[in-house]
Amino acid sequence: MKIAVIALGKIGLPLAVQFASKGHEVVGVDVNQGVVDLVNDAREPFPGEARLQELLTELVPAGKLRATTDYADAVPGADAVVIVVPLFVNDETWQPDFGWMDSATRSLAEHLSPGTLVSYETTLPVGTTRNRWVPLIEEISGLKEGTDFHAAFSPERVLTGRVFADLRRYPKLVGALSPAGTERVIDFYEQVLDFDERPDLPRPNGVWDLGSTEASELAKLAETTYRDVNIGLANQFARFADKHGIDIYKVIDASNSQPYSHIHRPGIAVGGHCIPVYPRLYLFNDPDATVVRAAREANAAMPSYAADLAAAAVGGSLGGKRAVVLGAAYRGGVKETAFSGVFATVAALLERGAHVRVHDPLYSDAEIEAFGWEAYQWGDSADVVVIQADHEEYRALTPSDVPDVTALVDGRNVTDPEAWTAVTRVVIGRG
């Protein structure tokens, strides 16, 4: 097949590589000329994705994969077009911004050939594929969905850093608008993906048809919103436990020993492209979902709660105190700040009068400073340390790494309590 992949980001490029590794001819489209040049030079544009560089080195020289900024070069004659363009959500209004995806859909529609399958993988509010993208494609292309082309929704279900493993591990969910479209989208993904054996699943691992684009859209929102709601519940349990001197980790482990309880862990923040964002897309369709809204608000409040714990640990006020936030990334081992808790954590500490510096082993001092923060170096004095990201390097942290430290707020429960006996160590939910 000839396949076009629109947007070569941390999901789109590994997808393009996966498709090419199965012997297909893949052309990736990206608005960033720098990304296009790196891909065509067989160099990964971003670090940390397992096997990406290895596969680029193999596939690009073999002519299986190339990149372009020109839709007219990639879309005409394609058997399938897969769109992984970012969809943004306004952090204040929680409303989706369809701008980039509208633009990408218009551009592909201008060059769409009859017979093409168009598959959206970007997470969307329910009904978007049918009610927004398909009419737009039909209007611009003059083609009719179900007759001249087929549209489907198939959510990405992978984590950056392990995309290729996750593509094999999880069923590929699909939903189309017609029986013919269903056949096309199932056949497409069966040709471009491989699947691990999963005897734990209720049906064989592979391509799972959910019957409609709406069901497939909702499945992605449901699985991510579940995690946000679960974490929100864990965080509320943790705050209650703190007031009553209870160790919530022992409580959660005890509760989860029964097979119907799956309580997640509390923490200082929920970050990344998915969990903090997709509940807002669900609320776009279902604004009366009070449980979803309450959980999102509870999780968003945790950095401020951590700052309050820090203030209490140093005697009640952070005014004039030297604070260090460890971790700019939203999670350990991943160089990505999308919706990272670092932003709200730094802001909360500053609001309480602290002088704040930031450290992250994955970011240089210059990169830290580009965010508007002052970079911290090991050995510099500080009064209070707040762990925001669970980088492996922080597990071995001791007070000797931060001279004069009197308090630690371990927002991820990663440090060794035995190493901090001489310092006030606070873990969210440890009472």
C-alpha positions as CSV (number, residue, x, y, z in Angstrom):
1,M,0.0,0.0,0.0
2,K,0.9,3.7,-0.3
3,I,0.2,5.3,3.1
4,A,0.3,9.0,4.1
5,V,0.7,9.9,7.8
6,I,-0.2,13.4,8.7
7,A,1.9,14.9,11.5
8,L,5.3,13.3,12.5
9,G,5.2,13.9,16.2
10,K,5.9,11.5,19.0
11,I,3.0,9.3,18.0
12,G,2.8,10.0,14.2
13,L,6.4,9.2,13.3
14,P,6.6,5.9,15.1
15,L,3.3,5.0,13.4
16,A,4.8,5.9,10.0
17,V,7.8,3.8,10.9
18,Q,5.6,0.9,11.9
19,F,3.7,0.9,8.7
20,A,6.9,1.1,6.6
21,S,8.4,-1.8,8.6
22,K,5.6,-4.0,7.2
23,G,6.7,-3.3,3.7
24,H,4.4,-0.5,2.7
25,E,5.4,2.8,1.0
26,V,4.9,5.6,3.6
27,V,5.1,9.3,3.2
28,G,4.9,11.5,6.3
29,V,3.6,15.1,6.2
30,D,4.7,17.6,8.8
31,V,4.5,21.5,8.9
32,N,8.0,21.6,10.5
33,Q,10.7,21.6,7.8
34,G,13.3,20.7,10.5
35,V,11.4,17.5,11.4
36,V,11.1,16.6,7.7
37,D,14.8,17.1,7.1
38,L,15.8,15.0,10.1
39,V,13.5,12.1,9.0
40,N,14.8,12.2,5.4
41,D,18.3,12.1,6.9
42,A,17.2,9.0,8.9
43,R,17.8,10.8,12.2
44,E,15.2,10.8,15.0
45,P,13.8,14.3,15.7
46,F,13.2,13.6,19.4
47,P,15.1,11.3,21.9
48,G,13.7,8.5,24.0
49,E,11.6,6.4,21.7
50,A,12.7,2.8,21.9
51,R,13.9,1.4,18.5
52,L,13.0,4.5,16.5
53,Q,16.5,5.4,15.4
54,E,17.3,1.8,14.6
55,L,14.2,1.5,12.3
56,L,14.8,4.9,10.7
57,T,18.3,3.9,9.8
58,E,16.9,0.8,8.1
59,L,13.8,2.1,6.4
60,V,14.7,5.6,5.1
61,P,17.7,4.4,3.0
62,A,15.6,1.5,1.7
63,G,13.1,4.0,0.3
64,K,10.2,2.8,2.4
65,L,9.8,6.0,4.4
66,R,10.2,9.7,3.5
67,A,8.8,13.0,4.7
68,T,7.5,16.1,3.1
69,T,5.7,19.4,4.0
70,D,3.6,19.1,0.9
71,Y,0.2,17.4,1.0
72,A,0.2,17.3,-2.8
73,D,3.2,15.0,-2.6
74,A,1.8,12.6,-0.1
75,V,-2.0,12.3,-0.3
76,P,-2.8,11.8,-4.0
77,G,-3.0,8.1,-4.9
78,A,-2.7,7.0,-1.2
79,D,-4.5,3.9,-0.2
80,A,-4.8,5.2,3.3
81,V,-4.3,8.5,5.1
82,V,-3.8,8.4,8.8
83,I,-4.1,11.7,10.7
84,V,-2.3,12.2,14.1
85,V,-2.4,16.0,14.2
86,P,-2.6,17.5,17.8
87,L,-5.9,18.7,19.1
88,F,-5.5,21.4,21.8
89,V,-7.7,22.2,24.7
90,N,-7.9,25.6,26.3
91,D,-6.5,25.4,29.8
92,E,-9.0,27.9,31.2
93,T,-12.2,27.3,29.3
94,W,-11.6,23.5,28.7
95,Q,-12.9,23.9,25.2
96,P,-11.2,22.0,22.3
97,D,-9.3,24.0,19.7
98,F,-9.8,22.3,16.3
99,G,-7.7,24.7,14.4
100,W,-4.7,22.5,13.5
101,M,-7.0,19.6,12.7
102,D,-9.3,21.7,10.6
103,S,-6.4,22.9,8.6
104,A,-5.0,19.4,8.1
105,T,-8.4,18.0,7.1
106,R,-8.8,20.8,4.5
107,S,-5.4,20.2,3.1
108,L,-5.8,16.4,2.7
109,A,-9.3,16.9,1.3
110,E,-7.9,19.2,-1.4
111,H,-5.7,16.3,-2.7
112,L,-7.8,13.3,-1.8
113,S,-8.1,10.5,-4.4
114,P,-11.2,8.3,-4.8
115,G,-10.9,5.0,-3.0
116,T,-8.8,6.3,-0.1
117,L,-9.4,5.3,3.5
118,V,-9.1,8.3,5.9
119,S,-8.4,7.2,9.5
120,Y,-8.3,9.7,12.4
121,E,-6.1,8.6,15.3
122,T,-6.1,11.9,17.3
123,T,-8.4,11.7,20.4
124,L,-11.6,13.5,19.6
125,P,-14.9,14.5,21.3
126,V,-17.7,12.0,20.4
127,G,-19.2,12.6,17.0
128,T,-16.4,14.7,15.6
129,T,-15.4,12.3,12.8
130,R,-18.9,12.0,11.5
131,N,-20.2,15.5,12.1
132,R,-17.2,17.7,11.5
133,W,-14.5,16.0,9.5
134,V,-16.5,14.0,7.0
135,P,-18.7,17.0,5.9
136,L,-15.6,19.1,5.5
137,I,-13.8,16.5,3.4
138,E,-16.9,16.0,1.2
139,E,-17.4,19.8,0.7
140,I,-13.8,20.4,-0.3
141,S,-13.0,17.2,-2.3
142,G,-16.4,16.8,-4.0
143,L,-16.2,13.1,-3.0
144,K,-18.9,11.2,-1.1
145,E,-18.0,9.2,2.0
146,G,-19.1,5.5,1.8
147,T,-18.9,5.7,-2.0
148,D,-15.8,7.6,-3.1
149,F,-13.8,7.3,0.1
150,H,-14.1,5.8,3.6
151,A,-13.6,7.6,7.0
152,A,-12.9,5.9,10.3
153,F,-11.7,6.6,13.8
154,S,-9.1,4.5,15.4
155,P,-7.6,5.9,18.6
156,E,-3.9,5.7,19.4
157,R,-3.4,3.8,22.7
158,V,0.3,4.1,23.2
159,L,2.7,5.8,25.5
160,T,5.7,7.7,24.2
161,G,8.9,5.8,24.8
162,R,7.3,2.4,24.2
163,V,5.1,3.0,21.1
164,F,6.2,-0.1,19.2
165,A,5.7,-2.4,22.1
166,D,2.3,-0.9,22.9
167,L,1.1,-1.2,19.3
168,R,1.6,-5.0,19.6
169,R,0.3,-5.2,23.2
170,Y,-3.1,-3.6,22.9
171,P,-6.1,-4.3,20.6
172,K,-6.5,-1.8,17.8
173,L,-9.9,-0.2,18.2
174,V,-11.7,0.9,15.0
175,G,-15.1,2.4,14.1
176,A,-16.3,3.3,10.6
177,L,-19.4,4.9,9.1
178,S,-20.5,2.0,6.8
179,P,-20.0,-1.8,6.4
180,A,-17.7,-1.2,3.5
181,G,-15.7,1.3,5.5
182,T,-15.5,-1.2,8.4
183,E,-14.0,-3.8,6.1
184,R,-11.5,-1.3,4.8
185,V,-10.3,-0.1,8.1
186,I,-10.0,-3.6,9.6
187,D,-8.1,-4.8,6.6
188,F,-5.8,-1.8,6.7
189,Y,-4.7,-2.2,10.3
190,E,-4.4,-5.9,10.0
191,Q,-1.8,-5.3,7.2
192,V,0.2,-2.7,9.2
193,L,0.2,-4.1,12.7
194,D,1.3,-7.2,14.6
195,F,-0.2,-8.3,17.9
196,D,1.0,-10.2,20.9
197,E,-0.8,-13.2,22.2
198,R,-3.1,-12.0,25.1
199,P,-4.8,-14.9,26.8
200,D,-6.1,-12.5,29.4
201,L,-8.4,-10.7,26.9
202,P,-12.0,-11.7,26.4
203,R,-11.4,-12.1,22.6
204,P,-8.2,-12.6,20.6
205,N,-5.8,-9.6,20.4
206,G,-6.0,-7.8,17.1
207,V,-8.3,-5.3,15.4
208,W,-11.5,-4.8,17.3
209,D,-14.5,-3.2,15.5
210,L,-16.7,-1.2,17.8
211,G,-19.4,-0.7,15.3
212,S,-19.3,3.1,14.8
213,T,-16.9,6.1,14.9
214,E,-18.8,7.4,18.0
215,A,-18.2,4.2,19.9
216,S,-14.5,4.2,19.0
217,E,-14.2,7.9,20.0
218,L,-15.9,7.2,23.3
219,A,-13.7,4.2,24.0
220,K,-10.6,6.3,24.0
221,L,-12.2,9.0,26.2
222,A,-13.5,6.4,28.6
223,E,-10.2,4.6,29.2
224,T,-8.3,7.8,29.9
225,T,-11.1,9.5,31.8
226,Y,-11.3,6.5,34.0
227,R,-7.7,6.9,35.0
228,D,-8.2,10.6,35.8
229,V,-11.3,9.9,37.9
230,N,-9.5,7.0,39.7
231,I,-6.5,9.2,40.5
232,G,-8.8,12.0,41.7
233,L,-10.4,9.5,44.1
234,A,-7.0,8.4,45.3
235,N,-6.0,12.0,45.9
236,Q,-9.1,12.8,47.9
237,F,-8.5,9.6,50.0
238,A,-4.9,10.8,50.5
239,R,-5.9,14.3,51.7
240,F,-8.3,12.7,54.1
241,A,-5.6,10.3,55.3
242,D,-3.2,13.2,55.9
243,K,-5.7,14.8,58.2
244,H,-6.2,11.7,60.2
245,G,-2.7,10.3,60.4
246,I,-3.4,7.3,58.1
247,D,-1.0,5.8,55.6
248,I,-3.1,5.7,52.4
249,Y,-0.6,3.5,50.6
250,K,-1.3,0.7,53.1
251,V,-5.0,1.3,52.7
252,I,-4.8,1.1,48.9
253,D,-2.7,-2.0,48.9
254,A,-5.2,-3.6,51.3
255,S,-8.2,-2.6,49.3
256,N,-6.6,-3.8,46.0
257,S,-6.0,-7.2,47.5
258,Q,-9.7,-7.8,46.7
259,P,-10.2,-8.3,42.9
260,Y,-12.9,-5.7,42.5
261,S,-10.8,-2.8,43.7
262,H,-8.2,-1.1,41.5
263,I,-7.4,2.2,43.3
264,H,-4.6,4.1,41.7
265,R,-1.8,6.0,43.6
266,P,-2.1,9.6,44.7
267,G,0.4,12.2,43.7
268,I,1.4,15.8,43.2
269,A,0.1,16.1,39.6
270,V,-1.4,14.4,36.6
271,G,0.4,15.4,33.5
272,G,0.9,14.5,29.9
273,H,-1.0,14.8,26.6
274,C,-3.7,12.4,27.6
275,I,-5.0,12.1,31.2
276,P,-5.4,15.8,32.0
277,V,-6.8,16.6,28.6
278,Y,-9.2,13.9,27.5
279,P,-11.7,14.3,30.4
280,R,-12.2,17.8,29.1
281,L,-13.0,16.4,25.7
282,Y,-15.5,14.1,27.3
283,L,-17.0,17.1,29.2
284,F,-17.3,18.9,25.8
285,N,-20.0,16.3,25.0
286,D,-21.3,15.7,28.5
287,P,-21.0,18.9,30.5
288,D,-23.3,17.5,33.3
289,A,-20.8,14.7,34.1
290,T,-20.2,15.9,37.7
291,V,-18.0,13.0,38.6
292,V,-15.6,13.7,35.7
293,R,-15.5,17.4,36.4
294,A,-14.9,17.0,40.2
295,A,-12.0,14.5,39.6
296,R,-10.3,16.9,37.1
297,E,-10.6,19.7,39.5
298,A,-9.3,17.6,42.4
299,N,-6.3,16.6,40.4
300,A,-5.6,20.1,39.2
301,A,-5.6,21.3,42.8
302,M,-2.8,18.9,44.0
303,P,0.2,21.1,43.2
304,S,-1.3,23.8,45.4
305,Y,-1.9,21.2,48.1
306,A,1.8,20.1,47.9
307,A,2.9,23.7,48.3
308,D,0.7,23.9,51.5
309,L,2.4,20.8,52.8
310,A,5.8,22.3,52.1
311,A,4.8,25.5,54.0
312,A,3.7,23.4,57.0
313,A,6.9,21.4,56.9
314,V,9.0,24.5,57.3
315,G,7.0,26.1,60.1
316,G,4.0,27.5,58.3
317,S,5.3,30.0,55.8
318,L,7.4,29.7,52.6
319,G,8.1,33.5,52.6
320,G,11.8,34.0,51.7
321,K,12.5,30.2,51.7
322,R,14.7,28.7,49.0
323,A,12.6,25.9,47.2
324,V,13.8,23.4,44.6
325,V,11.3,21.6,42.4
326,L,12.7,18.3,41.1
327,G,11.3,17.3,37.7
328,A,10.2,19.5,34.9
329,A,8.9,16.5,32.9
330,Y,5.3,15.3,33.5
331,R,6.6,11.8,34.3
332,G,9.8,10.0,35.0
333,G,12.1,9.1,32.2
334,V,10.3,11.1,29.5
335,K,11.5,14.4,28.2
336,E,8.1,16.1,27.8
337,T,6.5,18.9,29.7
338,A,3.0,18.7,28.3
339,F,0.6,19.6,31.1
340,S,3.4,18.9,33.5
341,G,2.7,19.5,37.2
342,V,5.9,21.6,37.3
343,F,4.1,24.7,36.1
344,A,1.4,24.8,38.8
345,T,3.9,23.6,41.4
346,V,6.3,26.5,40.7
347,A,3.4,28.9,40.5
348,A,2.1,27.8,43.9
349,L,5.4,28.0,45.6
350,L,6.0,31.5,44.2
351,E,2.6,32.6,45.3
352,R,3.6,31.6,48.9
353,G,6.7,33.8,48.7
354,A,9.4,31.2,48.0
355,H,12.4,31.6,45.8
356,V,12.1,28.7,43.4
357,R,14.6,26.8,41.2
358,V,14.0,23.8,39.0
359,H,16.0,20.7,38.2
360,D,15.5,17.9,35.7
361,P,18.2,15.4,34.6
362,L,16.7,15.3,31.1
363,Y,17.0,19.1,30.6
364,S,20.0,21.3,30.4
365,D,20.2,24.5,32.4
366,A,19.5,26.5,29.2
367,E,16.4,24.4,28.5
368,I,15.2,25.0,32.1
369,E,15.8,28.7,31.8
370,A,13.9,28.8,28.5
371,F,10.8,28.1,30.5
372,G,11.4,31.2,32.6
373,W,12.8,29.3,35.6
374,E,16.1,29.4,37.4
375,A,18.0,26.2,37.1
376,Y,19.2,24.3,40.2
377,Q,22.5,22.5,40.5
378,W,23.3,19.7,42.9
379,G,25.2,21.0,45.9
380,D,23.5,24.4,46.0
381,S,21.8,25.3,49.3
382,A,18.0,25.2,49.7
383,D,15.4,25.0,52.5
384,V,12.8,22.8,50.9
385,V,12.7,20.2,48.1
386,V,9.6,19.2,46.2
387,I,9.7,16.1,44.0
388,Q,7.4,16.6,41.0
389,A,8.5,13.9,38.6
390,D,9.5,10.3,39.5
391,H,12.8,10.2,37.6
392,E,14.9,7.2,38.6
393,E,17.8,9.6,39.6
394,Y,15.6,11.0,42.5
395,R,15.2,7.6,44.2
396,A,18.7,7.8,45.6
397,L,18.4,11.4,46.7
398,T,19.7,12.3,50.2
399,P,19.9,15.5,52.2
400,S,23.6,15.7,51.4
401,D,22.7,16.5,47.8
402,V,20.9,19.6,48.9
403,P,22.8,21.4,51.7
404,D,20.8,23.1,54.4
405,V,17.5,21.3,53.4
406,T,15.1,21.1,56.3
407,A,12.0,19.7,54.5
408,L,11.2,17.3,51.6
409,V,7.8,17.0,50.0
410,D,8.0,13.8,48.0
411,G,5.1,14.2,45.6
412,R,5.8,10.8,44.0
413,N,6.8,8.7,47.0
414,V,10.1,7.7,45.4
415,T,12.7,8.5,48.1
416,D,14.1,6.2,50.8
417,P,12.6,7.3,54.2
418,E,15.7,5.9,55.9
419,A,17.8,8.5,54.1
420,W,15.7,11.4,55.3
421,T,15.4,10.7,59.1
422,A,17.1,14.0,59.9
423,V,14.8,16.0,57.7
424,T,11.1,16.5,57.8
425,R,9.9,14.2,55.0
426,V,6.3,14.5,53.8
427,V,4.6,12.1,51.3
428,I,1.1,12.9,50.1
429,G,-1.2,10.4,51.8
430,R,1.3,9.1,54.3
431,G,-0.5,10.9,57.2
